[in-house]
Amino acid sequence: MSPKTRKRKERQVIGWREMVGLPDLGIANLRAKIDTGARTSALHAVDLEVFEKDGAHWIEFHVPQPGKPRSKRCSARLVDERQIKNTSGVPEYRYVIETLLVFGKRHWHMEVSLADREKMEFDLILGRTAVRRRKLLVDPGRSFLMGSPGGRLPDQPDLKQQPSTARPRPRKTSRANHLQTGS
């Protein structure tokens, strides 16, 4: 077996969409799209308010989730405010935070920008910087290979019964519709 083949076998295959958790933000389950075409990850966040805490800039925001009350607000230390291209390729300034990502049995810290993704199908986009150097391979023809955040395997029956945190969306039927929704 060549070193290249051995290296490939050590990589874990993930789907183009997966369930993840963001425990620092109080989010146990969230559908995420793995988007290797996007550099930066983006989380749907509204009602953003910047404030100062212990001499550092922080941000408070709400991550809308169907069926959950709007009373819980998230807060995180601001890492940066930078220009990031949106799905249309137009640069816009976004706040960036760092948070813990739980991906199956694995977890690591990642940077994520906060954006209004109301019209998008996924509340979280995982860009290539969030998944690079993690020994992952994305299979664009498969989904939900990692199971629930925390390590439940996808073939366990309770995975299918867990409530979805995704907003209901009509199915896309054409490229024009795809461009319109921006997912």
C-alpha positions in Angstrom: 0.0 0.0 0.0 1.5 3.4 -1.0 1.8 6.2 1.5 -0.8 8.2 -0.5 -3.3 5.3 -0.3 -2.7 4.8 3.4 -3.2 8.5 4.1 -6.5 8.5 2.2 -7.7 5.5 4.3 -7.1 7.4 7.5 -9.5 10.2 6.5 -13.1 10.1 7.7 -15.8 10.5 5.0 -18.5 13.0 5.8 -21.6 14.0 3.9 -22.3 17.4 2.2 -24.7 18.1 5.1 -24.3 17.0 8.7 -25.8 17.5 12.1 -23.5 19.5 14.4 -23.6 21.1 17.8 -22.4 24.5 19.1 -22.4 23.9 22.9 -20.8 27.3 23.7 -23.9 28.9 22.2 -26.3 26.5 23.8 -27.2 24.8 20.4 -27.3 21.0 20.7 -28.4 20.1 17.1 -28.1 22.2 14.0 -28.1 21.1 10.3 -25.0 22.3 8.6 -24.0 22.4 4.9 -20.3 21.6 4.3 -19.3 24.1 1.7 -15.7 23.7 0.5 -16.3 26.5 -1.9 -16.7 29.0 1.0 -13.6 30.0 2.9 -15.4 31.2 6.0 -18.1 29.5 8.0 -21.4 31.5 8.5 -24.1 31.1 11.2 -27.6 32.6 10.9 -27.8 35.2 13.6 -30.1 38.2 14.2 -30.5 41.0 16.7 -26.8 41.6 17.0 -25.6 43.9 19.8 -21.9 44.6 20.5 -20.9 45.4 24.0 -17.8 45.6 26.2 -16.9 43.0 28.9 -13.7 42.9 30.9 -12.0 45.3 28.4 -12.9 43.1 25.4 -15.5 43.4 22.7 -18.3 40.9 22.9 -21.4 40.3 20.8 -24.9 39.2 21.8 -27.2 37.7 19.3 -30.1 35.3 18.7 -29.9 32.1 16.5 -33.5 31.5 15.4 -34.5 27.8 15.7 -37.9 26.5 14.8 -40.0 25.4 17.8 -37.7 27.1 20.3 -38.4 30.3 22.3 -36.6 33.4 21.3 -35.8 34.3 24.9 -32.3 32.6 24.9 -29.6 34.9 23.6 -26.1 33.8 22.7 -23.0 35.8 23.5 -19.4 35.4 22.5 -16.2 37.4 22.5 -15.6 39.1 19.1 -12.5 37.7 17.3 -12.7 40.1 14.3 -14.9 42.2 12.1 -13.9 41.5 8.5 -15.1 41.8 4.9 -16.5 38.5 3.7 -18.2 37.8 0.3 -21.8 36.7 0.6 -23.4 34.0 -1.5 -23.8 36.5 -4.4 -20.1 37.4 -4.2 -20.7 40.8 -2.8 -18.3 41.8 0.1 -19.9 42.8 3.4 -18.6 43.4 6.8 -19.4 40.7 9.3 -18.7 40.0 13.0 -16.6 36.9 13.6 -16.6 34.8 16.8 -14.8 31.6 17.8 -16.9 28.7 19.1 -16.7 25.0 19.8 -18.0 22.8 17.0 -19.2 19.2 17.9 -19.1 17.0 14.8 -20.1 13.4 15.6 -17.7 12.3 18.3 -15.1 14.9 17.4 -14.9 18.6 18.4 -12.7 21.6 17.8 -12.8 25.4 17.9 -13.6 27.3 14.7 -14.2 30.8 13.6 -17.6 31.6 12.3 -19.1 34.8 10.9 -22.5 36.0 11.9 -24.9 36.7 9.0 -28.5 37.0 8.3 -29.2 33.7 6.5 -33.0 33.9 6.7 -33.4 33.2 3.0 -30.9 30.3 3.0 -31.7 26.7 3.4 -29.1 26.0 6.1 -28.5 28.0 9.2 -24.9 27.1 9.3 -22.4 26.8 6.5 -19.1 25.1 7.4 -16.4 26.6 5.1 -13.2 25.0 4.2 -11.2 26.6 7.0 -13.4 25.0 9.6 -12.8 21.5 8.2 -9.3 21.7 6.8 -6.6 19.7 8.5 -9.2 17.5 10.2 -8.6 14.4 8.0 -12.1 14.6 6.5 -13.3 13.9 3.0 -16.6 15.3 1.8 -18.8 12.9 -0.2 -21.1 15.2 -2.2 -23.6 12.4 -2.8 -24.2 11.5 0.9 -25.6 13.1 4.0 -25.6 12.8 7.8 -22.7 10.3 8.0 -21.4 11.6 11.3 -24.6 11.0 13.3 -25.8 13.2 16.1 -23.3 15.6 17.8 -21.7 13.7 20.6 -21.2 10.5 18.8 -24.5 8.7 18.1 -24.1 6.6 15.0 -26.4 7.3 12.0 -27.9 3.8 11.9 -29.3 4.1 15.5 -33.1 4.4 15.4 -33.4 7.5 17.7 -31.4 9.6 15.2 -34.4 9.6 12.8 -36.8 10.6 15.6 -34.8 13.6 16.7 -36.5 17.0 16.0 -35.1 18.9 13.0 -33.7 22.3 13.6 -34.1 23.3 10.0 -36.7 25.7 8.7 -39.1 24.0 6.2 -38.1 24.8 2.7 -39.6 24.0 -0.7 -37.5 21.6 -2.8 -35.3 23.3 -5.4 -36.3 22.3 -8.9 -34.0 24.3 -11.1 -30.7 26.1 -11.3 -32.6 29.4 -11.4 -34.3 28.5 -8.1 -30.9 27.5 -6.7 -29.4 30.9 -7.6 -32.4 32.6 -6.1 -32.2 30.9 -2.7 -28.5 31.1 -2.5 -27.8 27.8 -0.9 
